[in-house]
Amino acid sequence: MPPIHNLTAQALSAAYRAKQLSPVEVTRAALARIAAWETKINAMYVIDAAGALAQAAASEARWAAGVPLSALDGVPITIKDNIPVRGFATPVGSAAGDMTPSAFDAPPSARVREAGCIIIGKTKMPDYGMLVSGVSSLHGITRNPWNRTRNAGGSSSGAGASLAAGYTPLALGTDIGGSVRLPAAYNGIFALKPSLGRVPIYPPYLGRVVGPMTRTVADAARLMTALTKPDARDYMALPYQEIDWPGAPHGDNDLKGKKLGLLLDIGVGFALQPAVRAAITVAATAFERAGAVIEPVAPFLNEELAAGIDGFFQARLLAELQSLPPDRQDKVLPFIVAWCRRAEKLSAADAARNLALVMLTREKAVTATEPYDFLIAPTSPITAYGAEEATPGDDPAHPFEHIGFTVPFNMSEQPAASICAGYDADGMPIGLQIVGHRFDDVGVLRMALAYEAMRPPQRAWPED
């Protein structure tokens, strides 16, 4: 058997059933792994050792009695700072955040608890989730396990880094512009951004979703079984569908005749690094050899659309910042303050125009996808940049040059996943993004599973 920290959720469930491992043993191994790595990568906001061991003992008793709560019973999981977990504060990555312990579990936290997952703790994130990096006024700097001088991405920075380091096989992140997919790309893991409303969340917001982050496609599919259960608190949720999430991706995986749009230029942001272009082109060739039809897709974003999205989220965070007393405003990461205060120059008419540009982005993303079964694209045009940089170049006037390929699919509510497609010359992971039509989450998982089986050999996970 491989080391416990390299076992998938699927393998752990099988080992529990065969009485080869116990949840207590696995939880202790997870805590030991965290102890070995945490001072080096700084991924965890809360480590609840006592609570996790108590949950593991209860799970062990259920497995011994033959009554596990689900196939995920006893599997360790981490939950991102901004997803409320009963008993822990939810400061959303900021030193200005509210440190009052939460009185409730948010829908995703409640669902994984009900499934018997062992909640090891909470992972770190940047201030208010408004950076695609691991830089936080509260949490410090989260580093990439593949190279600790590099960024872990964000805003689910701790989740991405913790999975690459082998803390747990499962993590929950959130995504409003790429925040599960970009850490997945930079850390070489898998992440699914579901269709908006597929996974109930509280509070819901335009483009905001909770998504599973894992090392394998199969583990993400298993986690969707729990996450998609209904919760009345999400007033934007989709009607519940009972889907065989573990089995559905293994359905019709015949790629013959599938029409895939290859998107190598989104129209804004950084140009693709040569290694990224090469890896995505090789992935497209693999799909083509399997029988898919590949067609190039023209860029569909422009600077006006990108500025509209940027301005919309500046204004959103500025409103939140202005609601804080001055002493708390002073604690917010200066980069974030400089970025959102640019919205002070906007008029009410500008705000309305920016919302219209958000909706136009949605239209253009849907229109670009319509002729194809799926789009394939890089998750990020670059590999992981410097760990200390809030964004590449640290310029609040140009914070989102690296998220052009991800953010339109939040605005359009389409499912999208990131899966490791290779590595650059420095050994840093490169993410392939697979985008489906709205509501076709199963289709995206199916395509990711097919690619996982035919992609180039993966490097061994980082070891200290």
Phi, psi and omega per residue, in radians:
M1 nan 2.382 3.080
P2 -1.085 2.904 3.046
P3 -0.943 2.559 -3.063
I4 -0.973 -0.669 -3.075
H5 -1.214 -0.199 3.091
N6 -1.758 0.036 -3.135
L7 -1.422 2.446 3.077
T8 -1.361 2.925 3.052
A9 -1.056 -0.678 3.115
Q10 -1.059 -0.766 -3.134
A11 -1.194 -0.651 3.123
L12 -1.131 -0.745 3.121
S13 -1.046 -0.764 3.117
A14 -1.115 -0.678 -3.139
A15 -1.197 -0.630 3.076
Y16 -1.128 -0.761 -3.102
R17 -1.111 -0.651 -3.124
A18 -1.496 0.011 -3.127
K19 1.061 0.569 3.072
Q20 -1.562 -0.414 3.101
L21 -2.464 2.801 3.046
S22 -2.111 2.671 3.079
P23 -0.996 -0.586 3.119
V24 -1.153 -0.775 3.118
E25 -1.056 -0.754 -3.114
V26 -1.196 -0.689 3.127
T27 -1.149 -0.722 3.080
R28 -1.080 -0.684 3.110
A29 -1.129 -0.686 3.110
A30 -1.113 -0.774 3.127
L31 -1.129 -0.625 3.092
A32 -1.172 -0.685 3.115
R33 -1.110 -0.744 3.103
I34 -1.080 -0.772 -3.138
A35 -1.057 -0.609 -3.112
A36 -1.300 -0.542 -2.989
W37 -1.877 -0.446 -2.856
E38 -1.103 -0.640 3.130
T39 -1.180 -0.258 -3.096
K40 -1.671 -0.573 -3.065
I41 -2.038 -0.344 3.013
N42 1.035 1.001 -3.059
A43 -1.734 -0.386 -2.979
M44 -1.826 2.285 3.042
Y45 -1.539 -0.727 3.079
V46 -2.236 2.312 2.964
I47 -2.074 1.889 -3.057
D48 -1.769 1.284 -3.068
A49 -1.078 -0.843 -3.098
A50 -1.121 -0.794 3.130
G51 -1.107 -0.709 3.141
A52 -1.127 -0.735 -3.136
L53 -1.174 -0.610 3.079
A54 -1.166 -0.743 3.077
Q55 -1.080 -0.695 -3.119
A56 -1.146 -0.683 3.117
A57 -1.108 -0.698 3.107
A58 -1.151 -0.694 3.111
S59 -1.147 -0.728 3.122
E60 -1.016 -0.720 3.123
A61 -1.134 -0.668 3.124
R62 -1.156 -0.768 3.116
W63 -1.107 -0.688 3.129
A64 -1.101 -0.575 3.134
A65 -1.510 -0.073 3.135
G66 1.320 0.433 -3.111
V67 -2.273 0.972 3.089
P68 -1.099 2.629 -3.135
L69 -1.224 -0.505 3.120
S70 -2.937 3.116 3.079
A71 -1.170 -0.276 3.132
L72 -1.661 0.037 -3.133
D73 -1.012 2.227 3.101
G74 1.494 0.025 -3.139
V75 -1.567 2.197 -3.128
P76 -1.188 2.551 -3.134
I77 -2.543 2.635 2.965
T78 -2.000 2.731 -3.107
I79 -2.269 2.355 -3.079
K80 -1.129 2.538 3.139
D81 -0.734 -0.791 -2.992
N82 -1.441 0.070 3.046
I83 -1.765 1.929 -3.057
P84 -0.998 2.362 3.043
V85 -2.236 2.239 -3.089
R86 -0.909 2.217 3.071
G87 1.686 -0.154 -3.118
F88 -2.194 2.554 3.123
A89 -1.210 2.759 -3.132
T90 -2.202 1.305 -3.041
P91 -1.436 0.062 3.137
V92 0.820 0.773 2.979
G93 1.338 0.047 -3.008
S94 -2.039 2.473 3.036
A95 -1.133 -0.271 3.069
A96 -1.545 0.000 -3.033
G97 -1.246 2.862 3.121
D98 -1.392 2.110 -3.093
M99 -1.702 0.303 3.063
T100 -1.283 2.241 3.109
P101 -1.028 2.437 -3.132
S102 -1.216 2.426 3.113
A103 -1.530 -0.051 -3.033
F104 -2.583 2.813 2.945
D105 -1.562 2.308 2.947
A106 -1.126 2.848 -3.106
P107 -0.870 -0.841 -3.129
P108 -1.111 -0.688 3.119
S109 -1.116 -0.728 3.128
A110 -1.101 -0.720 -3.073
R111 -1.179 -0.727 -3.128
V112 -1.269 -0.541 3.060
R113 -1.133 -0.766 3.122
E114 -1.114 -0.496 3.116
A115 -1.388 -0.119 3.112
G116 1.592 0.112 3.089
C117 -1.058 2.577 3.105
I118 -1.584 1.924 -3.132
I119 -1.409 1.759 -3.087
I120 -1.243 -0.614 -3.113
G121 2.892 -2.868 -3.085
K122 -2.073 2.540 -3.078
T123 -1.756 2.789 -3.048
K124 -1.447 2.824 -3.117
M125 -2.739 2.822 3.053
P126 -1.366 2.933 -3.084
D127 -0.905 2.097 3.042
Y128 1.038 0.250 3.130
G129 1.172 0.326 -3.047
M130 -1.751 0.363 3.031
L131 -2.316 2.524 3.018
V132 -1.676 1.081 -3.105
S133 -2.748 3.118 3.124
G134 -1.883 0.583 -3.105
V135 -1.843 2.154 -3.035
S136 -2.442 2.441 3.073
S137 -1.187 -0.425 -3.134
L138 -1.657 -0.808 -2.955
H139 -1.660 -0.188 -3.060
G140 1.442 -2.503 -3.040
I141 -1.978 2.145 3.005
T142 -1.588 2.318 -3.019
R143 -1.954 2.749 -3.090
N144 -1.474 2.169 -3.113
P145 -1.085 -0.429 3.124
W146 -1.223 -0.520 3.131
N147 -2.854 1.926 -2.966
R148 -1.292 -0.061 2.986
T149 -1.512 -0.050 -3.082
R150 -1.876 2.789 -3.112
N151 -1.319 2.572 3.054
A152 -1.539 -0.041 -3.063
G153 1.369 -3.105 -3.116
G154 -3.016 3.103 0.152
S155 -1.507 -0.122 3.088
S156 -1.456 0.965 -3.003
S157 -1.162 -0.840 -3.132
G158 -1.126 -0.639 3.118
A159 -1.098 -0.820 -3.127
G160 -1.095 -0.818 -3.120
A161 -1.147 -0.689 -3.099
S162 -1.141 -0.643 3.116
L163 -1.195 -0.742 3.119
A164 -1.097 -0.596 3.140
A165 -1.434 -0.154 3.058
G166 1.490 0.474 3.118
Y167 -1.124 -0.893 -3.129
T168 -2.523 2.807 3.073
P169 -1.451 -0.227 -3.058
L170 -2.255 2.527 3.034
A171 -2.609 2.653 3.028
L172 -1.924 2.261 3.044
G173 -2.204 3.055 3.036
T174 -2.157 2.735 -3.044
D175 -2.521 2.075 3.069
I176 -2.134 -0.161 3.100
G177 -2.757 0.140 -3.123
G178 2.394 0.221 -2.885
S179 -1.345 -0.147 2.872
V180 -1.804 -0.560 -3.064
R181 -1.308 -0.678 -3.109
L182 -1.232 -0.757 2.983
P183 -1.063 -0.572 3.075
A184 -1.095 -0.775 -3.141
A185 -1.103 -0.796 -3.046
Y186 -1.300 -0.392 -3.110
N187 -1.878 0.011 3.049
G188 1.294 0.472 -3.113
I189 -1.933 -2.983 3.081
F190 -1.972 2.503 3.039
A191 -2.604 2.504 3.067
L192 -2.020 2.194 2.909
K193 -1.675 1.843 -3.083
P194 -1.220 2.935 2.948
S195 -0.970 2.491 3.119
L196 -0.972 2.250 3.117
G197 1.605 -0.180 3.137
R198 -1.160 -0.707 3.093
V199 -1.878 1.951 3.133
P200 -1.006 2.442 -3.075
I201 -2.508 2.697 3.075
Y202 -2.518 2.196 -0.023
P203 -1.451 2.542 3.068
P204 -1.380 2.795 3.126
Y205 -2.798 2.781 3.131
L206 -0.875 2.085 3.059
G207 1.419 -0.179 -2.996
R208 -1.559 2.228 3.127
V209 -2.380 2.784 2.877
V210 -1.750 2.374 3.134
G211 -2.339 2.630 3.074
P212 -1.301 2.407 3.053
M213 -2.144 2.205 -2.994
T214 -2.601 3.140 3.015
R215 -1.611 -0.349 -3.101
T216 -2.317 2.735 3.098
V217 -1.127 -0.737 -3.088
A218 -1.041 -0.686 3.137
D219 -1.167 -0.669 3.098
A220 -1.101 -0.715 3.117
A221 -1.089 -0.729 3.114
R222 -1.096 -0.707 -3.135
L223 -1.150 -0.545 3.118
M224 -1.090 -0.494 3.100
T225 -0.980 -0.757 3.128
A226 -1.353 -0.799 -2.990
L227 -1.130 -0.539 -3.019
T228 -1.476 -0.053 3.117
K229 -1.070 2.560 -2.982
P230 -1.217 2.690 3.065
D231 -2.645 2.087 -3.017
A232 -1.160 -0.262 -3.135
R233 -1.182 -0.440 3.127
D234 -1.539 1.762 -3.103
Y235 -1.426 0.056 3.030
M236 -1.968 0.154 -3.049
A237 -1.214 2.633 3.017
L238 -1.310 2.733 3.000
P239 -1.003 2.397 -3.094
Y240 -1.150 2.352 3.017
Q241 -2.086 2.284 3.078
E242 -1.471 1.805 -3.071
I243 -2.022 2.421 3.034
D244 -1.374 1.394 -3.044
W245 -1.042 -0.747 3.105
P246 -1.147 -0.612 -3.075
G247 -1.527 -0.542 -3.017
A248 -1.033 -0.736 3.132
P249 -1.112 -0.309 3.131
H250 -1.553 0.103 -3.118
G251 -1.197 -2.307 -3.076
D252 -1.222 1.619 -3.135
N253 -1.724 0.302 3.098
D254 -1.256 2.034 -3.102
L255 -1.497 -0.093 -3.075
K256 -1.092 2.196 3.110
G257 1.475 -0.154 3.095
K258 -1.119 2.335 -3.103
K259 -1.754 2.005 -3.069
L260 -2.008 2.250 3.037
G261 -1.559 2.210 -3.127
L262 -1.717 1.990 -3.057
L263 -1.914 1.800 -3.129
L264 -1.889 -0.082 3.096
D265 -2.528 2.005 -3.115
I266 -1.528 -0.315 3.098
G267 1.894 -0.239 -3.133
V268 -2.446 2.891 3.031
G269 1.399 -2.892 -3.092
F270 -1.143 2.575 2.923
A271 -1.236 2.701 -3.136
L272 -1.135 2.329 2.934
Q273 -1.098 2.551 -3.098
P274 -0.941 -0.693 -3.132
A275 -1.149 -0.639 3.118
V276 -1.179 -0.819 3.112
R277 -1.008 -0.753 -3.116
A278 -1.114 -0.776 -3.099
A279 -1.132 -0.730 -3.117
I280 -1.237 -0.610 3.085
T281 -1.142 -0.719 3.088
V282 -1.104 -0.702 3.102
A283 -1.080 -0.754 3.109
A284 -1.072 -0.692 3.112
T285 -1.119 -0.671 3.107
A286 -1.088 -0.772 3.087
F287 -1.079 -0.705 -3.119
E288 -1.129 -0.738 3.121
R289 -1.120 -0.480 3.111
A290 -1.440 -0.008 3.048
G291 1.961 -0.066 3.138
A292 -1.316 2.711 3.067
V293 -1.764 2.146 -3.089
I294 -1.868 2.240 3.077
E295 -2.271 2.421 3.105
P296 -1.202 2.543 3.103
V297 -1.954 2.316 3.134
A298 -1.275 2.637 3.069
P299 -0.997 2.508 -3.132
F300 -2.250 -0.012 2.998
L301 -1.786 2.815 3.028
N302 -2.520 3.053 -3.060
E303 -1.084 -0.603 3.135
E304 -1.115 -0.773 3.126
L305 -1.131 -0.771 -3.135
A306 -1.093 -0.713 3.118
A307 -1.155 -0.601 3.105
G308 -1.129 -0.758 3.107
I309 -1.139 -0.778 3.115
D310 -1.008 -0.853 -3.123
G311 -1.122 -0.644 3.116
F312 -1.067 -0.802 -3.104
F313 -1.356 -0.482 2.982
Q314 -1.005 -0.874 -3.091
A315 -1.117 -0.681 3.124
R316 -1.040 -0.827 -3.112
L317 -1.287 -0.579 3.092
L318 -1.032 -0.730 3.112
A319 -1.056 -0.690 3.119
E320 -1.203 -0.731 3.127
L321 -1.069 -0.772 -3.097
Q322 -1.194 -0.313 3.097
S323 -1.365 -0.202 -3.125
L324 -1.537 2.596 3.011
P325 -1.126 2.704 -3.048
P326 -0.943 -0.670 -3.109
D327 -1.135 -0.553 3.091
R328 -1.391 -0.620 3.071
Q329 -0.982 -0.642 -3.100
D330 -1.180 -0.251 -3.110
K331 -1.568 -0.216 -3.104
V332 -1.224 2.545 3.137
L333 -0.881 2.179 -3.093
P334 -0.945 -0.634 3.116
F335 -1.036 -0.784 -3.127
I336 -1.129 -0.716 3.120
V337 -1.095 -0.809 3.135
A338 -1.070 -0.657 -3.135
W339 -1.181 -0.928 -3.017
C340 -1.290 -0.433 3.112
R341 -1.215 -0.208 3.012
R342 -1.089 -0.403 3.135
A343 -1.296 -0.202 3.110
E344 -1.090 -0.385 3.140
K345 -1.491 -0.096 -3.083
L346 -1.457 2.519 3.047
S347 -1.646 3.016 3.059
A348 -1.067 -0.658 3.110
A349 -1.139 -0.670 3.077
D350 -1.060 -0.743 3.134
A351 -1.070 -0.737 3.110
A352 -1.136 -0.709 3.116
R353 -1.119 -0.698 -3.140
N354 -1.134 -0.698 3.066
L355 -1.095 -0.682 3.086
A356 -1.102 -0.622 3.104
L357 -1.233 -0.589 3.017
V358 -1.038 -0.805 -3.122
M359 -1.209 -0.570 3.074
L360 -1.188 -0.648 3.044
T361 -1.034 -0.754 3.083
R362 -0.988 -0.845 -3.129
E363 -1.041 -0.767 -3.093
K364 -1.187 -0.636 3.104
A365 -1.154 -0.769 3.114
V366 -1.121 -0.738 -3.139
T367 -1.127 -0.689 3.130
A368 -1.147 -0.564 -3.120
T369 -1.417 -0.499 -2.952
E370 -0.884 -0.725 -3.093
P371 -1.284 -0.121 -2.976
Y372 -2.112 2.797 2.983
D373 -1.261 -0.702 3.130
F374 -2.632 2.749 2.909
L375 -1.800 2.528 2.957
I376 -2.153 2.470 -3.017
A377 -2.812 2.887 2.941
P378 -1.169 2.564 3.005
T379 -1.257 -0.745 3.108
S380 -2.342 2.537 3.104
P381 -1.290 -0.204 -3.092
I382 -2.303 2.839 2.976
T383 -1.563 3.117 -3.007
A384 -0.979 2.321 -3.110
Y385 -1.723 -2.922 -3.022
G386 -1.086 2.417 -3.053
A387 -1.086 -0.595 -3.058
E388 -1.451 -0.154 -3.082
E389 -1.455 2.248 3.067
A390 -1.127 -0.685 2.980
T391 -2.497 2.854 3.102
P392 -1.025 2.047 -3.117
G393 1.646 -0.240 3.078
D394 0.955 0.768 -3.130
D395 -2.000 1.909 -3.137
P396 -1.068 -0.336 3.105
A397 -1.392 -0.265 3.130
H398 -2.414 1.165 -3.009
P399 -1.486 -0.299 -2.906
F400 -2.127 0.542 -3.127
E401 -1.175 -0.269 -3.060
H402 -1.870 0.159 -3.096
I403 -2.075 0.222 -3.085
G404 -1.052 -0.531 -3.098
F405 -1.433 -0.264 -3.076
T406 -1.825 -0.738 -2.969
V407 -1.076 -0.601 -3.111
P408 -1.087 -0.469 -3.073
F409 -1.481 -0.197 2.879
N410 -1.311 -0.791 -3.130
M411 -1.104 -0.562 -3.107
S412 -1.560 -0.103 3.098
E413 1.196 0.299 -3.102
Q414 -1.452 2.596 3.042
P415 -1.270 2.501 3.130
A416 -2.668 2.517 -3.123
A417 -2.261 2.732 3.007
S418 -2.128 2.344 3.139
I419 -2.412 2.496 -3.085
C420 -1.119 2.243 -3.109
A421 -2.007 0.060 -3.123
G422 2.567 -2.853 -3.013
Y423 -2.513 2.681 3.073
D424 -1.502 -3.040 -3.070
A425 -1.144 -0.377 3.096
D426 -1.569 0.064 -3.134
G427 1.431 0.235 -3.141
M428 -1.532 2.403 -3.054
P429 -1.138 2.702 3.099
I430 -2.180 2.320 -3.093
G431 -1.764 2.364 2.955
L432 -1.709 2.234 3.087
Q433 -1.748 2.332 3.085
I434 -2.057 2.130 -3.054
V435 -2.033 2.326 3.124
G436 -1.999 3.044 3.020
H437 -1.211 2.700 3.137
R438 -0.921 2.320 -3.137
F439 1.416 -0.140 -3.108
D440 -1.588 0.948 3.113
D441 -1.100 -0.696 3.130
V442 -1.082 -0.713 3.126
G443 -1.070 -0.714 3.113
V444 -1.125 -0.774 3.082
L445 -1.074 -0.672 -3.138
R446 -1.124 -0.765 3.112
M447 -1.147 -0.701 3.125
A448 -1.122 -0.703 3.112
L449 -1.118 -0.711 3.104
A450 -1.100 -0.748 3.139
Y451 -1.190 -0.677 3.135
E452 -0.974 -0.610 -3.104
A453 -1.347 -0.357 -3.048
M454 -2.075 0.027 -3.116
R455 -1.256 2.890 3.095
P456 -1.048 2.758 3.108
P457 -0.967 2.453 -3.131
Q458 -1.614 2.599 3.060
R459 -1.217 2.727 3.042
A460 -1.113 2.588 -3.141
W461 -1.115 2.659 -3.090
P462 -1.036 2.469 3.007
E463 -2.225 2.464 -3.098
D464 -1.226 nan nan
